[in-house]
Amino acid sequence: MQKRKLGNSGLEVSALGFGCMGLNFLDGKGLDKKDAITLLRNAVERGITFFDTAEAYGPYTNEEIVGEGLQSFRKDVVIATKFGCKNARPTTGLDSRPETIRAVVEASLKRLRTDYIDLLYQHRVDPNVPIEDVAGTVKDLIQEGKVKYFGLSEASAKTIRKAHSIQPVTALQSEYSLFWREPENEIIPTLEELGIGFVPFSPLGKGFLTGTINSKLADVDRRNVIPRFSEENIKANLVLVDALSEIADQKNVTTGQLALAWILAQKPWIVPIPGTTKLHRLDENIGSTNIILTTAELAKINTIVNGITIVGDRYPEVLEKQIDRS
């Protein structure tokens, strides 16, 4: 697989990463541990070297799966994890106090079966802890050898600049896709200016851009709490998928592959991290790295998307309030 560097940091990863959250935490019950580990190892065998987890996915169990699944490949892969959710539960609030960061890192190292974390993100910006203190704590952990690189998630341009002045930020992880393009306004230009890589999560619009969602979700699906996935809003937003499907059909690719290829075409330092629980979807996602979109095709996609208004918030209210808008 092709490789990409996350900004100016020198951290090189596969052009497509693997978002591990859904292995046990997202859509329904997820996979059992054995199958999840098998899928992770299949991803490595297919050239993926970049894996994303967090203590909050479970909580804790996702890191355990990733740790066991990747232990035998440890020197060949880059593992990213996160701190910042109070008691490792996003809905309970935020906690990025220095002592909490240190405690989380020690626990994550054990679950991940490693003595270092390649990329450590602040999961969400904590308004009660100065970002300078957060960056300073991670800087100390880097000097101690427990962490290699520092990242932020869903941070504003102002926060990114403040953190970067204390400890260089290697990557920002935020939602970005043809289903959510807000980062283009201010975030992407800031990252380009500062030489910071961009790691889009939900690059397939939490599965919506695959074209497999066209009606009400199953009751066990965690996306039911997201306004954008209400039955009414799904029907309204299908106009986007229908339009993309026409272009995908012309190129003999899937809409999901088209969506990933579009992201990869935006900047050479962008590395999306789609997740899946199915081997054939993993292969489909990887296939997107070989798709070349022409200037005309990119312009056509942009024209289509710019003419469509997506309906519904991307988070339930309790999580929407945690987004850094400073």
C-alpha positions, 0 to 999 in steps of 0.5 A: 500500500502507498504511504503518507506522512502526517504533515511535517512530523516525519510520521509515515503511515499507510495511506489508509488507516483502520478505525477500530472503534466499530469492532466492539463499540458502534453498530450493534454488538460488534464482533467477538474478540477472536473475529476482531483480532482476525480482522485486524491481522488481515488488515496488517497483511493487506498493508495497513499500518495505522490503527486508531483506538481509544480508552473510551471505546468500550470503555477499555475493551477496544484497546485490549483487542487492538493490543492483543491483535497487533502485538506480534506486529508491534514494530511494523504498525502505528497505534494511536489512542486517546485520553480526555473523556471522564472515566473513559465515557464520552457522555460523562464529561471531559477530564484532561488534567495532567494527572489524569493524562498520566494515569490514562497513558499508563493504563493504555500501555498495559492494555495495548501490550506495549511500552510506547504509544505512537500517537496520543490524541486528546479526545476532546478539548477540555475547557477546564484545563488550559491546552498549554498544560495538556500539551506540556504534559504530553511533551513530558511523556514524549521526553520519557519515551512513553509517547512518540507523537501528539495529536488533537481531536475536534479542536478549533484552529485557535486551540491547535495553534496554542497547543502547537506552540508548546509541543508540535502537533503531529495530527488532528483527528476530526470528522471529514467526508462528503457528508461533513465538510466544515473542516475546509473552512478554517481547519485544513488551511491551518493544518497546512500552514503549520505542517500538521497531518489530518486524520479524518474519522467517519470518512464514509459518513458513519457508513451513510456514504456506502449506500447501504443505509436507506431506511430506519436503522436497527434498534441496537444500532448506536447511530440511532442517537445521532439526529442525522440518522433519524428515519426522516433525515436518512430519507432527506439525505439520500439525495447525496448518495444517489448523486454520488452513485451515478458518478461511482457507476460511471467509474465502475467503483462503489460510492464508498470507494468514491468517497474515500478516493475523494478525501485522499485527493484533497491533500497528500497529508490526509489519512482517513481511518474508515472502520469495518467489521467485514473483510470484504468491506476492508478490501473495498476500502483498500481498493480506494487507494488505487482510484484516481479522480480527474480534475473534472471528476473532482469538480463535478463531485464538489458541484454536486455536494455544494448544491445539497444541504445535509439535514440533521446534527452529527452528534446528540446534544450532550456530545455536540456541546463538547466540540471545541468552538473557541 
